[in-house]
Amino acid sequence: MSDVEHNLVVTTDKLAESNQKLIEMNDELIETNKNLIMANEQIKDLTMNQKEFIDVAAHELRTPTQAILGYSDLLLLSAQQTNVGYIKLIMKNANRIKRLISNILDMARIDNLALKLHKELFSLPDLISTVVYDFRNQIKINKKNLDIIFDTVSSSFEEKNKDILIKADKDRIAQVLNNLVENAVNSTDNGKIVITIALNQKNTDSENPNHRKEIIVKIKDSGKGLDANLYARVFSKFFTTSEGSGTGLGLYICKAIIEAHEGNIWIESNKDKKGISLLFSLPSSD
């Protein structure tokens, strides 16, 4: 056998060996792909089971909670004065459980990308006025030396007398407003909380049609404030301050709702160094 023939045989053997290894590697890749598909299906099943469990658990918890609130309302109608405080305490804790159930459900929807919006055209000032009215009544009950003001005079619009209409999920925006105002109330013992609306002038450049108009809602409190180093973490899941209570889901849910509306939410220090301001933006319907 000549050297050329020998080299050809050796090369052929090496190619055959390499081809066999490629076949084996391909078989392993096929098997690995099958395992990945199976693992992905298991993850989907686990996610679905988790979602179904949360939905069922939330429903089962919501039903007795509603019953507790309903019967407490009835008891208040005929309760002796000495028992009124106890009944109101029961109602306060039942409402707290109700909010916790809603927050857990919303967190699950956000994590599973299942947060749905039902948009409609509505008056933003009317919605804010309703939220302010409800919180003022709560403050009176809790006897806090605090006032909530919807400052329409300081709010800036293109036309002062024009109603501000937005196309958004009204219930979800109400949820955001309630969460942000509640956060301000919990942080403020004395003074006032001021809500204003403004048009984002930076995005109204007529020469650039890609810039859109945005409505900005600002909730300014005069409370104890927050360390600026924590601003970036405020909207994280489960974030609470050392003095804070609750699950730390409220602002996380607010962020998800606002961003689902193609808006932004952020925190700012107040110029007078008292308290903080929470702001969120929404696209204008104009």
VENCORFEN-V955106 format. One record per pair of residues at least 12 apart in sequence whose C-alpha atoms are under 10 Angstrom apart, sorted by the first residue. I is the first residue (numbers start at 1). GAP is how many residues later the second one is. Records with the same first field share a line. If there is no record, write none. Layout:
I = GAP ; GAP
This chain:
47 = 61 ; 65
48 = 64
50 = 58
51 = 54 ; 57 ; 58 ; 60 ; 61
54 = 47 ; 50 ; 51 ; 54 ; 55
55 = 46 ; 49 ; 50 ; 53 ; 54
57 = 44 ; 48
58 = 40 ; 42 ; 43 ; 44 ; 46 ; 47
59 = 42 ; 46
61 = 36 ; 37 ; 40
62 = 32 ; 35 ; 36 ; 37 ; 39 ; 40
63 = 35
64 = 30
65 = 26 ; 28 ; 29 ; 30 ; 31 ; 32 ; 33 ; 36
66 = 28 ; 29 ; 32
67 = 27
68 = 22 ; 23 ; 26 ; 27
69 = 18 ; 19 ; 21 ; 22 ; 23 ; 24 ; 25 ; 26 ; 29
70 = 21
71 = 16 ; 20
72 = 12 ; 14 ; 15 ; 16 ; 17 ; 18 ; 19 ; 22
73 = 14 ; 15 ; 18
75 = 12
76 = 12
96 = 150
99 = 151
100 = 146 ; 147 ; 149 ; 150
103 = 144 ; 145 ; 146 ; 147 ; 149 ; 150
104 = 143 ; 145 ; 149
106 = 143 ; 144 ; 146 ; 147 ; 150 ; 151
107 = 130 ; 142 ; 143 ; 145 ; 146 ; 149
109 = 144
110 = 142 ; 143 ; 146 ; 147 ; 150
111 = 145
115 = 141 ; 142 ; 145
116 = 53 ; 56 ; 141 ; 144
117 = 51 ; 52 ; 53 ; 54 ; 55 ; 140 ; 143 ; 144
118 = 49 ; 50 ; 51 ; 52 ; 53 ; 54
119 = 47 ; 48 ; 49 ; 50 ; 51 ; 52 ; 53 ; 142
120 = 45 ; 46 ; 47 ; 48 ; 49 ; 50
121 = 44 ; 45 ; 46 ; 47 ; 48 ; 49 ; 164
122 = 41 ; 42 ; 43 ; 44 ; 45 ; 46 ; 47 ; 48 ; 163
123 = 40 ; 41 ; 42 ; 43 ; 44 ; 47
124 = 39 ; 40 ; 41 ; 42 ; 43 ; 44 ; 46 ; 49 ; 50 ; 73 ; 91 ; 93
125 = 25 ; 27 ; 38 ; 39 ; 40 ; 71 ; 72
126 = 37 ; 38 ; 39
127 = 43 ; 44 ; 46 ; 47 ; 50
128 = 22 ; 45 ; 46 ; 49 ; 50 ; 67 ; 68 ; 69 ; 89
129 = 20 ; 21 ; 66
130 = 44
131 = 17 ; 19 ; 43 ; 44 ; 46 ; 47 ; 50
132 = 15 ; 16 ; 17 ; 18 ; 45 ; 46 ; 49 ; 61 ; 62 ; 63
133 = 15 ; 16 ; 17
134 = 44
135 = 12 ; 13 ; 43 ; 46 ; 47 ; 50
136 = 12 ; 13
139 = 46
144 = 41 ; 44 ; 45 ; 46 ; 47
145 = 43 ; 44 ; 45 ; 46 ; 47
146 = 39 ; 42 ; 43 ; 44 ; 45 ; 46 ; 47 ; 76
147 = 38 ; 41 ; 42 ; 43 ; 44 ; 45 ; 46 ; 47
148 = 33 ; 36 ; 37 ; 43 ; 44 ; 45 ; 46 ; 47 ; 71 ; 72 ; 73
149 = 43 ; 44 ; 45 ; 46 ; 47 ; 70 ; 71
150 = 43 ; 44 ; 45 ; 46 ; 47 ; 69
151 = 42 ; 43 ; 44 ; 45 ; 46
152 = 42 ; 43 ; 44 ; 45 ; 46
153 = 43 ; 44
154 = 40 ; 41 ; 42 ; 43 ; 44
155 = 40 ; 41 ; 42 ; 43 ; 44 ; 61 ; 62 ; 63
156 = 40 ; 41 ; 42 ; 43 ; 44 ; 45 ; 59 ; 60
157 = 40 ; 41 ; 42 ; 43 ; 44 ; 58
158 = 40 ; 41 ; 43
164 = 33 ; 35 ; 51 ; 120 ; 121 ; 122
165 = 50 ; 119 ; 120 ; 121
166 = 48 ; 49 ; 116 ; 117 ; 118 ; 119 ; 120
167 = 94 ; 115 ; 116 ; 117 ; 118 ; 119
168 = 90 ; 92 ; 93 ; 114 ; 115 ; 116 ; 117
169 = 88 ; 92
172 = 81 ; 82 ; 85 ; 86 ; 89
173 = 81 ; 84 ; 85 ; 88 ; 109
175 = 75 ; 78 ; 79 ; 82
176 = 74 ; 75 ; 77 ; 78 ; 79 ; 80 ; 81 ; 82 ; 104
177 = 18 ; 40 ; 41 ; 42 ; 77 ; 103
178 = 72 ; 76
179 = 70 ; 71 ; 72 ; 74 ; 75
180 = 38 ; 39 ; 40 ; 70 ; 71 ; 74 ; 97 ; 98 ; 99 ; 100
181 = 12 ; 13 ; 14 ; 38 ; 39 ; 40 ; 97
182 = 68
183 = 36 ; 38 ; 67 ; 68 ; 95
184 = 35 ; 36 ; 37 ; 38 ; 39 ; 40 ; 41 ; 91 ; 92 ; 93 ; 94
185 = 36 ; 37 ; 38
186 = 37 ; 38 ; 58 ; 59
187 = 34 ; 35 ; 36 ; 37 ; 38 ; 39 ; 56 ; 57 ; 88 ; 89
188 = 33 ; 34 ; 35 ; 36 ; 37 ; 87
189 = 33 ; 34 ; 35
190 = 31 ; 32 ; 33 ; 34
191 = 30 ; 31 ; 32
192 = 28 ; 29 ; 30 ; 31
193 = 26 ; 27 ; 28 ; 29 ; 30 ; 82 ; 84
194 = 24 ; 25 ; 26 ; 27 ; 28 ; 83
195 = 22 ; 23 ; 24 ; 25 ; 26 ; 82 ; 83 ; 84
196 = 20 ; 21 ; 22 ; 23 ; 24 ; 83
197 = 18 ; 19 ; 20 ; 21 ; 22 ; 82 ; 83 ; 84
198 = 16 ; 17 ; 18 ; 19 ; 20 ; 83
199 = 14 ; 15 ; 16 ; 17 ; 18 ; 82 ; 83 ; 84 ; 85
200 = 12 ; 13 ; 14 ; 15 ; 16 ; 81 ; 82 ; 83 ; 84
201 = 12 ; 13 ; 14
202 = 12
212 = 71 ; 72 ; 73 ; 74
213 = 68 ; 69 ; 70 ; 71 ; 72 ; 73
214 = 49 ; 50 ; 66 ; 67 ; 68 ; 69 ; 70 ; 71 ; 72
215 = 48 ; 65 ; 66 ; 67 ; 68 ; 69 ; 70
216 = 47 ; 48 ; 49 ; 63 ; 64 ; 65 ; 66 ; 67 ; 68
217 = 48 ; 61 ; 62 ; 63 ; 64 ; 65
218 = 47 ; 48 ; 49 ; 50 ; 59 ; 60 ; 61 ; 62 ; 63
219 = 48 ; 57 ; 58 ; 59 ; 60 ; 61
220 = 47 ; 48 ; 49 ; 50 ; 54 ; 55 ; 56 ; 57 ; 58 ; 59
221 = 49 ; 53 ; 54 ; 55 ; 56 ; 57
222 = 48 ; 50 ; 51 ; 52 ; 53 ; 54 ; 55
223 = 50 ; 51 ; 52 ; 53
224 = 49 ; 50 ; 51 ; 52
225 = 44 ; 45 ; 48 ; 49 ; 50 ; 51 ; 52
226 = 15 ; 41 ; 42 ; 43 ; 48 ; 49 ; 50
227 = 14 ; 42 ; 49
228 = 39 ; 40 ; 41 ; 48
231 = 35 ; 36 ; 37 ; 38
232 = 34 ; 35
233 = 19
234 = 14 ; 17 ; 18 ; 21 ; 32 ; 33
235 = 13 ; 14 ; 15 ; 16 ; 17 ; 18 ; 19 ; 20 ; 21 ; 30 ; 31 ; 32
236 = 12 ; 13 ; 14 ; 15 ; 16 ; 17 ; 19
237 = 12 ; 13 ; 14 ; 15 ; 16
238 = 12 ; 13 ; 14
239 = 12 ; 13
251 = 14
254 = 26
255 = 25
258 = 22 ; 23 ; 24
259 = 21 ; 22 ; 23
261 = 20 ; 21 ; 22
262 = 19 ; 20 ; 21
263 = 17 ; 18 ; 19 ; 20
264 = 15 ; 16 ; 17 ; 18 ; 19
265 = 13 ; 14 ; 15 ; 16 ; 17
266 = 12 ; 13 ; 14 ; 15
267 = 12 ; 13
